[in-house]
């Protein structure tokens, strides 16, 4: 029986890492957005709207393409927040407080060349199915002020994501999108995780019961 449980868990394990892509725009970049600069017009947040196409769940990862502008950063962090939205197609903006936030990435890791940074370890939040949200890149505590460049597009790529838009400092930018990929766990992945946990719990319970029965038998003999 133990072998059966082990086989089942091992069979399910590969599915535990699956995720569905709910936003992916990674064709050649023709626009950049400056964050946290020191000149007029520079911004502190930039985000991308997306639709959760699954049956709930939380964002698993967000990838944006970033580099520093002119000067490397000595300190500070980058983080992604997931927000509800107001507005409609090509006119979404973040609304209210963050529903979930990612782990942080140190700004000192930015380089002069564009690099894909993937934000993970999001706090738990249940995102509704067929609902539009916004993944917002935020900065905190940057100590050098010549800006971060986030890759994006001047114009909306045709296809799956053509109804979604970028927002800067909470303001809608209707003719741009960000370079990036956003994933959420597949519904099947969440189910498999529950089954695997149940398998492990069942094996633990049987082992404890066997140990208790063995101890009782030894006391009877004594």
Residue pairs with C-beta under 8 A, 6 or more apart in sequence:
1 206
2 203
5 199
5 202
5 203
8 195
8 199
9 196
9 199
9 200
12 192
12 195
12 196
12 199
13 196
15 188
15 189
15 192
16 189
16 192
16 193
16 196
17 189
18 185
18 186
18 188
18 189
19 60
19 61
19 183
19 184
19 185
19 186
19 189
20 53
20 54
20 183
20 184
20 185
20 186
21 181
21 182
21 183
22 50
22 51
22 52
22 53
22 54
22 182
22 183
22 184
23 48
23 50
23 51
23 135
23 161
23 164
23 180
23 181
23 182
24 161
24 180
24 181
24 182
25 153
25 157
25 161
25 177
25 178
25 179
25 180
26 179
26 180
26 181
27 153
27 157
29 65
29 114
29 151
29 152
29 153
29 179
30 153
30 154
30 155
31 151
31 152
31 153
31 154
31 176
32 149
32 150
32 151
32 152
33 43
33 46
33 149
33 150
33 152
33 166
33 168
33 176
33 178
34 42
34 43
34 69
34 147
34 148
34 149
35 42
35 43
35 44
35 45
35 46
35 137
35 139
35 147
35 148
35 149
35 150
36 42
36 43
36 44
36 139
36 142
36 145
36 147
36 148
37 43
37 69
37 145
37 146
37 147
38 145
38 146
38 147
42 147
43 168
43 169
44 138
44 139
44 169
45 136
45 137
45 138
45 139
45 168
45 169
45 170
46 136
46 137
46 150
46 152
46 166
46 167
46 168
46 169
46 178
47 83
47 94
47 134
47 135
47 136
47 137
47 166
47 167
47 178
48 134
48 135
48 164
48 165
48 166
48 167
48 177
48 178
48 180
48 182
49 85
49 92
49 132
49 133
49 134
49 164
49 165
49 166
49 167
50 132
50 133
50 134
50 135
50 161
50 164
50 182
51 130
51 131
51 132
51 133
51 164
52 127
52 128
52 129
52 130
52 131
52 132
52 133
52 184
53 129
53 130
54 129
54 184
54 185
54 186
54 187
55 129
55 187
56 126
56 127
56 128
56 129
56 187
57 126
57 127
57 184
57 185
57 187
57 190
58 100
58 122
58 124
58 125
58 126
58 127
58 184
58 185
59 82
59 100
59 102
59 122
59 125
59 127
59 133
59 135
59 182
59 183
59 184
60 120
60 122
60 183
60 184
60 185
61 118
61 119
61 120
61 181
61 182
61 183
62 80
62 102
62 118
62 119
62 135
62 180
62 181
62 182
62 183
63 116
63 117
63 118
63 119
63 180
63 181
63 182
64 80
64 116
64 117
64 119
64 137
64 150
64 151
64 178
64 179
64 180
65 114
65 115
65 116
65 117
65 150
65 151
65 179
65 180
66 78
66 110
66 114
66 115
66 117
66 137
66 148
66 149
66 150
66 151
67 110
67 111
67 112
67 113
67 114
67 115
67 148
67 149
68 107
68 110
68 111
68 112
68 146
68 147
68 148
68 149
69 146
69 147
69 148
69 149
70 146
70 147
71 144
71 145
71 146
72 108
72 110
72 111
72 112
72 144
73 107
73 108
73 110
73 142
73 143
73 144
73 148
74 108
74 143
74 144
75 107
75 108
75 141
75 142
75 143
76 106
76 107
76 108
76 139
76 140
76 141
76 142
76 143
77 104
77 105
77 106
77 107
77 139
77 140
77 141
78 104
78 105
78 106
78 107
78 117
78 119
78 137
78 138
78 139
78 140
78 148
79 101
79 102
79 103
79 104
79 105
79 119
79 137
79 138
79 140
80 101
80 102
80 119
80 122
80 135
80 136
80 137
80 138
81 94
81 98
81 99
81 100
81 101
81 102
81 135
81 136
81 138
82 98
82 99
82 100
82 101
82 122
82 125
82 127
82 133
82 134
82 135
82 136
83 94
83 95
83 96
83 97
83 98
83 99
83 133
83 134
83 136
84 94
84 95
84 96
84 99
84 133
84 134
85 92
85 93
85 94
85 95
85 132
85 133
85 134
86 92
86 93
86 95
87 93
87 172
89 163
89 164
90 156
90 163
90 164
90 165
90 174
90 175
91 165
91 172
91 174
92 132
92 134
92 164
92 165
92 167
92 172
93 134
93 167
93 170
93 171
93 172
94 134
94 136
94 167
94 170
98 136
99 125
99 127
99 133
100 122
100 123
100 124
100 125
101 122
101 123
102 119
102 120
102 121
102 122
103 119
103 120
103 121
103 122
104 140
105 117
105 119
107 139
107 142
107 148
109 117
110 148
114 149
114 151
127 133
127 184
132 164
134 167
135 180
135 182
136 167
137 150
139 148
142 148
150 178
150 179
151 178
151 179
152 166
152 176
152 177
152 178
152 179
153 176
153 177
153 178
153 179
154 175
154 176
155 175
155 176
156 162
156 164
156 165
156 175
156 176
156 177
157 177
161 177
164 177
165 172
165 173
165 174
165 175
165 176
165 177
166 173
166 176
166 177
166 178
167 173
